[in-house]
Amino acid sequence: MAAVSIFLSHISCEAKLADIVEGHLTRDFIGLAKVFLSTQASIVVGSKWLDEVTIALKAANLHVVLTSPESVERKWINFEAGAAHVRNTPIIPLCHSGLLPAQLPVPLSESEGLVLSGETGFQRFYDAVARALGSTLPEVDYLAYAREVAAFERDYEQQRQTATEAGVLNRDSEIVRNPRALCISSPQFMQLGLENQIESVLAAFPTDVAHRREFGSIAVRKALSEDTFDIVHIAAFVCPRSGDVYFSDVDPQSGRPSAMTERDVIPADDFVALLHAAGTRLAVITSGDSLALATSLISTCHVVAARDMISAKMAAAWVEAFYRRLSTNTLSHAMEYAINISGAPMRLYARQPDSVGVRFETVALRT
C-alpha cells in the first residue's frame, strides 16, 4: 500500500490543534499518512523556506486546512489553498472554533468542509484519508478525538478573548524618560540575515540612551534579573504552541526545536516573571505570530507582536519606522505610523488597566 502525502495548512497560533491532527494521523494510519506541517512559525527568511513549501504542495495527495474565523482571513492560508485548487489536489477544510462549513470562503467553499469537534467530524475526515490510501477505517475512539478538539477550542477561545480585551486602550498619557532597551536574539536569527533588525533598534534612540543585546538564555536571565529595561525587543524564535523563547536552532517550517543542537530556551512563564522583575513597560515581538507569548505578557507590560507571518524585509521596515517615531511620539502613534510605512501586520496588546499612551523621551543628564 502506497503512502499518502498530506499538506496540513494552518496558522501558527493554531499549531496545537495541528499537532493533535498530525499525531493521530501518523499513529492511526501506521505511518502511511505522511504529514507536512505548514506551521509558519517565524518570519519568512528567504527562498529556501518557500521552496520547501512549494515542493510539499506539489507532492501532496490531500490538502487539509484547519479553518477558523481567524485563519480564513490570513492571506497565506488562502494562497496555499489556491495552489492546491489549481493543481486539482483534493482539499479538506477542517472547521473549528465556531466556523461552519457554510461560512467558508472561496476556494475553500468549493470543497466539503466538516466540523472537527462534531460527533462525526473526525470519522468523516479519516474516511477521506482511508479512501486516498485504499485502506479501511482505523478502529479508534472518534468521540475522544472530538473531545480533544473541543478542549483545544476552549483554551484557544480564552486566549483570543484575552487578546481582544487587551485591545481596549486607555488613552491617558504617561512618559518613560531615558528608556533602557534590551535586544534579545539568537545565533540562528543572525545567521538568517536579520542583523538589520537589531541594528535598527540600537540606532533608533540617541547614543546616550542605554542599550544592550544578548543572544542566550543565561545572559538574558542575568540581564533581566540584575537590571531594569523599559523596552525588550525579541528577535528570536517564539514557539507558537507554548510561547517559549528559543535561543537554540528550531525548524523554521514546523516551529519545533532542532534535534541537531542542545536546547536553549526560556519558558514563557519564566520570561513573564523576568520582564516583571526588570520593570519592562513594552515588549516587542517581531519574530512571527506569537499570540501565546503576547497574551502571557500583557499582565506585565504592553506588547507589540506580529499577528501573521511577515517577511524579513517588511519586519525591518517596520522596526526602523516604529523605533524612530517612538523616540518622539506616543506608542499608539508610533504603531500607526510604522504599520502605514511598512504594511506589516503588527498588533498592539495593551497592558490592562494601564495606559497605552506611553512616551519614551530622552532627557539630557546633568554632569
HELIX and SHEET records of a PDB file:
HELIX    1   1 SER A   12  GLU A   14  5                                   3    
HELIX    2   2 ALA A   15  ASP A   28  1                                  14    
HELIX    3   3 SER A   47  ALA A   59  1                                  13    
HELIX    4   4 SER A   71  GLU A   73  5                                   3    
HELIX    5   5 LYS A   75  VAL A   86  1                                  12    
HELIX    6   6 PRO A  101  GLN A  103  5                                   3    
HELIX    7   7 LEU A  108  GLU A  110  5                                   3    
HELIX    8   8 GLY A  121  LEU A  133  1                                  13    
HELIX    9   9 TYR A  142  GLU A  165  1                                  24    
HELIX   10  10 PRO A  187  GLN A  191  1                                   5    
HELIX   11  11 GLU A  195  ALA A  204  1                                  10    
HELIX   12  12 SER A  217  GLU A  226  1                                  10    
HELIX   13  13 ALA A  268  ALA A  277  1                                  10    
HELIX   14  14 LEU A  291  LEU A  297  1                                   7    
HELIX   15  15 ALA A  312  LEU A  326  1                                  15    
HELIX   16  16 LEU A  331  SER A  342  1                                  12    
SHEET    1   A 5 ALA A  33  SER A  38  0                                        
SHEET    2   A 5 VAL A   4  SER A   9  1                                        
SHEET    3   A 5 LEU A  62  THR A  67  1                                        
SHEET    4   A 5 ILE A  91  CYS A  95  1                                        
SHEET    5   A 5 LEU A 114  VAL A 115  1                                        
SHEET    1   B 2 SER A 173  ARG A 177  0                                        
SHEET    2   B 2 GLY A 357  GLU A 361  1                                        
SHEET    1   C 6 HIS A 211  GLU A 214  0                                        
SHEET    2   C 6 ALA A 181  SER A 185  1                                        
SHEET    3   C 6 ILE A 231  ALA A 235  1                                        
SHEET    4   C 6 LEU A 282  ASP A 289  1                                        
SHEET    5   C 6 HIS A 302  ALA A 306  1                                        
SHEET    6   C 6 MET A 346  TYR A 349 -1                                        
SHEET    1   D 3 PHE A 237  VAL A 238  0                                        
SHEET    2   D 3 VAL A 245  TYR A 246 -1                                        
SHEET    3   D 3 VAL A 265  ILE A 266 -1                                        
END                                                                             
